[in-house]
């Protein structure tokens, strides 16, 4: 019985303090980073022109980024690409980037303008935080294939599941259930 109690206590401690083992916290869910700049586009590709801006519309953990013009490198991509870097930002000792694993293009022809919306999911990195699941959205419009247009993009951090903590908690509950069952069985035998 003491062995089960020790196991239960250890599992509860691991469940409560297991997350302290992470060297860095995840980016808080709902934190957003907004960028804008210029591009050319068609139905299945975006070509970024020059450096993008971070104008301070960031929220949550991304708000540690300084406001700056022409500080974000955007990388060209097409709908066929996967696991690729979308942007990279570094300013005043703080950096962030986003790598997409999945992306989809939604093209709506005009009039008056063609509109391209690109969405995807991947991994967001930010100085001081662990790599965190994120979602990406970019919108641009104009006469596609025939000029330079303005785009805006948003990266949002997604909730991070904690399977390790849940497993420890489940183990603790199972051990406590076994301890209670064993203890109640002895009490019934004594009656």
Phi and psi restraints in degrees (value plus and minus 20) as a CYANA .aco file:
   2 UNK   PHI     -84.3   -44.3
   2 UNK   PSI     -55.0   -15.0
   3 UNK   PHI     -83.6   -43.6
   3 UNK   PSI     -64.1   -24.1
   4 UNK   PHI     -84.6   -44.6
   4 UNK   PSI     -60.6   -20.6
   5 UNK   PHI     -83.1   -43.1
   5 UNK   PSI     -59.7   -19.7
   6 UNK   PHI     -85.3   -45.3
   6 UNK   PSI     -62.2   -22.2
   7 UNK   PHI     -82.4   -42.4
   7 UNK   PSI     -64.3   -24.3
   8 UNK   PHI     -82.3   -42.3
   8 UNK   PSI     -64.1   -24.1
   9 UNK   PHI     -83.4   -43.4
   9 UNK   PSI     -62.0   -22.0
  10 UNK   PHI     -84.2   -44.2
  10 UNK   PSI     -60.6   -20.6
  11 UNK   PHI     -85.7   -45.7
  11 UNK   PSI     -60.6   -20.6
  12 UNK   PHI     -83.4   -43.4
  12 UNK   PSI     -63.8   -23.8
  13 UNK   PHI     -81.2   -41.2
  13 UNK   PSI     -62.8   -22.8
  14 UNK   PHI     -83.6   -43.6
  14 UNK   PSI     -59.9   -19.9
  15 UNK   PHI     -84.7   -44.7
  15 UNK   PSI     -59.3   -19.3
  16 UNK   PHI     -96.2   -56.2
  16 UNK   PSI     -57.2   -17.2
  17 UNK   PHI    -134.7   -94.7
  17 UNK   PSI     -17.3    22.7
  18 UNK   PHI     -81.2   -41.2
  18 UNK   PSI     -53.0   -13.0
  19 UNK   PHI     -90.2   -50.2
  19 UNK   PSI     -39.1     0.9
  20 UNK   PHI     -86.6   -46.6
  20 UNK   PSI     -33.7     6.3
  21 UNK   PHI     -93.8   -53.8
  21 UNK   PSI     -39.6     0.4
  22 UNK   PHI     -87.3   -47.3
  22 UNK   PSI     109.8   149.8
  23 UNK   PHI     -88.6   -48.6
  23 UNK   PSI     -53.4   -13.4
  24 UNK   PHI    -151.3  -111.3
  24 UNK   PSI     127.8   167.8
  25 UNK   PHI     -97.7   -57.7
  25 UNK   PSI     140.5   180.5
  26 UNK   PHI     -99.9   -59.9
  26 UNK   PSI     136.7   176.7
  27 UNK   PHI     -84.4   -44.4
  27 UNK   PSI     113.0   153.0
  28 UNK   PHI     -81.8   -41.8
  28 UNK   PSI     116.2   156.2
  29 UNK   PHI     -76.5   -36.5
  29 UNK   PSI     118.2   158.2
  30 UNK   PHI      71.1   111.1
  30 UNK   PSI     -31.1     8.9
  31 UNK   PHI     -85.7   -45.7
  31 UNK   PSI     118.9   158.9
  32 UNK   PHI    -151.6  -111.6
  32 UNK   PSI     129.2   169.2
  33 UNK   PHI    -145.3  -105.3
  33 UNK   PSI     104.0   144.0
  34 UNK   PHI    -133.0   -93.0
  34 UNK   PSI     110.2   150.2
  35 UNK   PHI    -147.1  -107.1
  35 UNK   PSI     134.8   174.8
  36 UNK   PHI    -166.8  -126.8
  36 UNK   PSI     141.6   181.6
  37 UNK   PHI    -199.6  -159.6
  37 UNK   PSI    -176.9  -136.9
  38 UNK   PHI    -138.9   -98.9
  38 UNK   PSI     130.2   170.2
  39 UNK   PHI    -173.6  -133.6
  39 UNK   PSI     152.1   192.1
  40 UNK   PHI    -143.8  -103.8
  40 UNK   PSI     132.7   172.7
  41 UNK   PHI    -173.3  -133.3
  41 UNK   PSI     142.2   182.2
  42 UNK   PHI    -157.0  -117.0
  42 UNK   PSI    -182.3  -142.3
  43 UNK   PHI     -87.4   -47.4
  43 UNK   PSI     -42.0    -2.0
  44 UNK   PHI    -151.3  -111.3
  44 UNK   PSI      -9.8    30.2
  45 UNK   PHI    -171.4  -131.4
  45 UNK   PSI     136.7   176.7
  46 UNK   PHI    -151.2  -111.2
  46 UNK   PSI     109.5   149.5
  47 UNK   PHI    -135.8   -95.8
  47 UNK   PSI      93.7   133.7
  48 UNK   PHI    -101.9   -61.9
  48 UNK   PSI     120.9   160.9
  49 UNK   PHI    -136.3   -96.3
  49 UNK   PSI      96.9   136.9
  50 UNK   PHI      54.3    94.3
  50 UNK   PSI    -186.4  -146.4
  51 UNK   PHI    -115.3   -75.3
  51 UNK   PSI     125.6   165.6
  52 UNK   PHI    -107.2   -67.2
  52 UNK   PSI     145.9   185.9
  53 UNK   PHI    -129.1   -89.1
  53 UNK   PSI     128.0   168.0
  54 UNK   PHI    -136.2   -96.2
  54 UNK   PSI      84.6   124.6
  55 UNK   PHI    -118.3   -78.3
  55 UNK   PSI      -1.6    38.4
  56 UNK   PHI      66.4   106.4
  56 UNK   PSI      -0.8    39.2
  57 UNK   PHI    -109.9   -69.9
  57 UNK   PSI      -0.6    39.4
  58 UNK   PHI     -96.2   -56.2
  58 UNK   PSI     134.5   174.5
  59 UNK   PHI    -155.7  -115.7
  59 UNK   PSI     145.0   185.0
  60 UNK   PHI      40.8    80.8
  60 UNK   PSI    -159.7  -119.7
  61 UNK   PHI     -86.1   -46.1
  61 UNK   PSI     -43.7    -3.7
  62 UNK   PHI     -91.4   -51.4
  62 UNK   PSI     -32.0     8.0
  63 UNK   PHI     -90.0   -50.0
  63 UNK   PSI     -27.3    12.7
  64 UNK   PHI     -93.3   -53.3
  64 UNK   PSI     -32.6     7.4
  65 UNK   PHI     -93.7   -53.7
  65 UNK   PSI     117.6   157.6
  66 UNK   PHI     -93.7   -53.7
  66 UNK   PSI     131.6   171.6
  67 UNK   PHI     -95.1   -55.1
  67 UNK   PSI     110.8   150.8
  68 UNK   PHI    -178.1  -138.1
  68 UNK   PSI     135.3   175.3
  69 UNK   PHI    -123.8   -83.8
  69 UNK   PSI     117.2   157.2
  70 UNK   PHI      40.8    80.8
  70 UNK   PSI      20.7    60.7
  71 UNK   PHI    -134.0   -94.0
  71 UNK   PSI     -23.9    16.1
  72 UNK   PHI    -136.2   -96.2
  72 UNK   PSI     102.8   142.8
  73 UNK   PHI    -106.9   -66.9
  73 UNK   PSI     103.4   143.4
  74 UNK   PHI    -123.1   -83.1
  74 UNK   PSI     121.0   161.0
  75 UNK   PHI    -130.0   -90.0
  75 UNK   PSI     113.2   153.2
  76 UNK   PHI     -82.6   -42.6
  76 UNK   PSI     126.8   166.8
  77 UNK   PHI    -173.2  -133.2
  77 UNK   PSI     142.1   182.1
  78 UNK   PHI    -147.3  -107.3
  78 UNK   PSI     149.9   189.9
  79 UNK   PHI     -84.9   -44.9
  79 UNK   PSI     -39.7     0.3
  80 UNK   PHI    -103.2   -63.2
  80 UNK   PSI     -32.8     7.2
  81 UNK   PHI    -101.3   -61.3
  81 UNK   PSI     125.6   165.6
  82 UNK   PHI    -158.9  -118.9
  82 UNK   PSI     135.6   175.6
  83 UNK   PHI      32.1    72.1
  83 UNK   PSI      41.9    81.9
  84 UNK   PHI    -155.4  -115.4
  84 UNK   PSI     133.7   173.7
  85 UNK   PHI     -95.8   -55.8
  85 UNK   PSI     108.0   148.0
  86 UNK   PHI    -112.5   -72.5
  86 UNK   PSI     -65.9   -25.9
  87 UNK   PHI    -169.9  -129.9
  87 UNK   PSI     143.7   183.7
  88 UNK   PHI    -163.2  -123.2
  88 UNK   PSI     111.2   151.2
  89 UNK   PHI    -149.6  -109.6
  89 UNK   PSI     114.2   154.2
  90 UNK   PHI    -168.6  -128.6
  90 UNK   PSI     101.9   141.9
  91 UNK   PHI    -178.7  -138.7
  91 UNK   PSI     112.5   152.5
  92 UNK   PHI      35.9    75.9
  92 UNK   PSI      18.1    58.1
  93 UNK   PHI      59.0    99.0
  93 UNK   PSI     -15.0    25.0
  94 UNK   PHI    -137.4   -97.4
  94 UNK   PSI     116.2   156.2
  95 UNK   PHI    -156.0  -116.0
  95 UNK   PSI     136.2   176.2
  96 UNK   PHI    -170.9  -130.9
  96 UNK   PSI     133.6   173.6
  97 UNK   PHI    -174.3  -134.3
  97 UNK   PSI     148.8   188.8
  98 UNK   PHI    -156.7  -116.7
  98 UNK   PSI     108.1   148.1
  99 UNK   PHI    -133.4   -93.4
  99 UNK   PSI     103.5   143.5
 100 UNK   PHI    -114.4   -74.4
 100 UNK   PSI     119.7   159.7
 101 UNK   PHI    -122.1   -82.1
 101 UNK   PSI     -45.3    -5.3
 102 UNK   PHI    -163.3  -123.3
 102 UNK   PSI     122.0   162.0
 103 UNK   PHI    -167.6  -127.6
 103 UNK   PSI     126.3   166.3
 104 UNK   PHI    -155.6  -115.6
 104 UNK   PSI     126.6   166.6
 105 UNK   PHI    -131.6   -91.6
 105 UNK   PSI     114.3   154.3
 106 UNK   PHI    -143.8  -103.8
 106 UNK   PSI      89.3   129.3
 107 UNK   PHI    -126.2   -86.2
 107 UNK   PSI     107.1   147.1
 108 UNK   PHI    -141.1  -101.1
 108 UNK   PSI      92.7   132.7
 109 UNK   PHI     -91.3   -51.3
 109 UNK   PSI     132.6   172.6
 110 UNK   PHI     -88.9   -48.9
 110 UNK   PSI    -189.1  -149.1
 111 UNK   PHI    -107.0   -67.0
 111 UNK   PSI     147.1   187.1
 112 UNK   PHI    -101.3   -61.3
 112 UNK   PSI     -45.7    -5.7
 113 UNK   PHI    -150.4  -110.4
 113 UNK   PSI     132.7   172.7
 114 UNK   PHI     -96.6   -56.6
 114 UNK   PSI     125.3   165.3
 115 UNK   PHI    -148.3  -108.3
 115 UNK   PSI     112.6   152.6
 116 UNK   PHI    -139.5   -99.5
 116 UNK   PSI     107.1   147.1
 117 UNK   PHI    -138.6   -98.6
 117 UNK   PSI     106.2   146.2
 118 UNK   PHI    -135.2   -95.2
 118 UNK   PSI     108.1   148.1
 119 UNK   PHI    -148.1  -108.1
 119 UNK   PSI     132.1   172.1
 120 UNK   PHI    -186.7  -146.7
 120 UNK   PSI     150.7   190.7
 121 UNK   PHI    -148.3  -108.3
 121 UNK   PSI     129.6   169.6
 122 UNK   PHI    -193.4  -153.4
 122 UNK   PSI    -164.2  -124.2
 123 UNK   PHI    -146.4  -106.4
 123 UNK   PSI     104.4   144.4
 124 UNK   PHI    -119.2   -79.2
 124 UNK   PSI     115.0   155.0
 125 UNK   PHI    -135.2   -95.2
 125 UNK   PSI     122.5   162.5
 126 UNK   PHI    -168.5  -128.5
 126 UNK   PSI     116.0   156.0
 127 UNK   PHI     -71.3   -31.3
 127 UNK   PSI     108.8   148.8
 128 UNK   PHI      69.9   109.9
 128 UNK   PSI     -19.9    20.1
 129 UNK   PHI    -151.6  -111.6
 129 UNK   PSI     133.0   173.0
 130 UNK   PHI     -93.2   -53.2
 130 UNK   PSI     132.3   172.3
 131 UNK   PHI     -73.7   -33.7
 131 UNK   PSI     111.9   151.9
 132 UNK   PHI    -148.7  -108.7
 132 UNK   PSI     119.5   159.5
 133 UNK   PHI     -78.6   -38.6
 133 UNK   PSI     118.7   158.7
 134 UNK   PHI    -163.5  -123.5
 134 UNK   PSI     141.1   181.1
 135 UNK   PHI    -141.0  -101.0
 135 UNK   PSI     128.3   168.3
 136 UNK   PHI    -146.5  -106.5
 136 UNK   PSI     119.4   159.4
 137 UNK   PHI    -158.9  -118.9
 137 UNK   PSI     113.3   153.3
 138 UNK   PHI    -152.8  -112.8
 138 UNK   PSI     116.1   156.1
 139 UNK   PHI    -148.3  -108.3
 139 UNK   PSI     114.6   154.6
 140 UNK   PHI    -165.1  -125.1
 140 UNK   PSI     129.3   169.3
 141 UNK   PHI    -169.1  -129.1
 141 UNK   PSI     135.5   175.5
 142 UNK   PHI     136.6   176.6
 142 UNK   PSI    -184.2  -144.2
 143 UNK   PHI    -106.7   -66.7
 143 UNK   PSI      73.9   113.9
 144 UNK   PHI     -74.2   -34.2
 144 UNK   PSI     123.0   163.0
 145 UNK   PHI      56.3    96.3
 145 UNK   PSI     -19.6    20.4
 146 UNK   PHI    -153.5  -113.5
 146 UNK   PSI      18.3    58.3
 147 UNK   PHI     138.9   178.9
 147 UNK   PSI    -192.8  -152.8
 148 UNK   PHI    -128.7   -88.7
 148 UNK   PSI     113.2   153.2
 149 UNK   PHI    -151.8  -111.8
 149 UNK   PSI     149.9   189.9
 150 UNK   PHI    -114.6   -74.6
 150 UNK   PSI     119.1   159.1
 151 UNK   PHI    -143.7  -103.7
 151 UNK   PSI     137.3   177.3
 152 UNK   PHI    -152.6  -112.6
 152 UNK   PSI     123.5   163.5
 153 UNK   PHI    -156.4  -116.4
 153 UNK   PSI     132.0   172.0
 154 UNK   PHI    -153.6  -113.6
 154 UNK   PSI     115.1   155.1
 155 UNK   PHI    -132.6   -92.6
 155 UNK   PSI     110.1   150.1
 156 UNK   PHI    -142.6  -102.6
 156 UNK   PSI     112.9   152.9
 157 UNK   PHI     -94.8   -54.8
 157 UNK   PSI     118.2   158.2
 158 UNK   PHI    -118.8   -78.8
 158 UNK   PSI     138.3   178.3
 159 UNK   PHI     -80.1   -40.1
 159 UNK   PSI     122.3   162.3
 160 UNK   PHI    -122.8   -82.8
 160 UNK   PSI     104.1   144.1
 161 UNK   PHI     -93.1   -53.1
 161 UNK   PSI     130.6   170.6
 162 UNK   PHI    -138.6   -98.6
 162 UNK   PSI      48.5    88.5
 163 UNK   PHI     -83.4   -43.4
 163 UNK   PSI     -53.5   -13.5
 164 UNK   PHI     -85.0   -45.0
 164 UNK   PSI     -65.7   -25.7
 165 UNK   PHI     -84.6   -44.6
 165 UNK   PSI     -62.1   -22.1
 166 UNK   PHI     -84.2   -44.2
 166 UNK   PSI     -56.3   -16.3
 167 UNK   PHI     -85.8   -45.8
 167 UNK   PSI     -62.9   -22.9
 168 UNK   PHI     -82.7   -42.7
 168 UNK   PSI     -62.3   -22.3
 169 UNK   PHI     -84.3   -44.3
 169 UNK   PSI     -61.9   -21.9
 170 UNK   PHI     -81.4   -41.4
 170 UNK   PSI     -62.0   -22.0
 171 UNK   PHI     -82.3   -42.3
 171 UNK   PSI     -62.0   -22.0
 172 UNK   PHI     -82.9   -42.9
 172 UNK   PSI     -64.4   -24.4
 173 UNK   PHI     -85.2   -45.2
 173 UNK   PSI     -58.9   -18.9
 174 UNK   PHI     -83.9   -43.9
 174 UNK   PSI     -62.5   -22.5
 175 UNK   PHI     -85.7   -45.7
 175 UNK   PSI     -60.6   -20.6
 176 UNK   PHI     -86.1   -46.1
 176 UNK   PSI     -59.0   -19.0
 177 UNK   PHI     -81.6   -41.6
 177 UNK   PSI     -64.6   -24.6
 178 UNK   PHI     -83.3   -43.3
 178 UNK   PSI     -59.5   -19.5
 179 UNK   PHI     -84.6   -44.6
 179 UNK   PSI     -64.3   -24.3
 180 UNK   PHI     -85.0   -45.0
 180 UNK   PSI     -62.6   -22.6
 181 UNK   PHI     -82.6   -42.6
 181 UNK   PSI     -63.5   -23.5
 182 UNK   PHI     -85.4   -45.4
 182 UNK   PSI     -61.5   -21.5
 183 UNK   PHI     -87.4   -47.4
 183 UNK   PSI     -62.3   -22.3
 184 UNK   PHI     -89.1   -49.1
 184 UNK   PSI     -50.8   -10.8
 185 UNK   PHI     -84.3   -44.3
 185 UNK   PSI     -58.3   -18.3
 186 UNK   PHI     -89.2   -49.2
 186 UNK   PSI     -55.8   -15.8
 187 UNK   PHI     -88.7   -48.7
 187 UNK   PSI     -59.4   -19.4
 188 UNK   PHI     -84.4   -44.4
 188 UNK   PSI     -58.2   -18.2
 189 UNK   PHI     -86.3   -46.3
 189 UNK   PSI     -51.0   -11.0
 190 UNK   PHI     -96.4   -56.4
 190 UNK   PSI     -43.3    -3.3
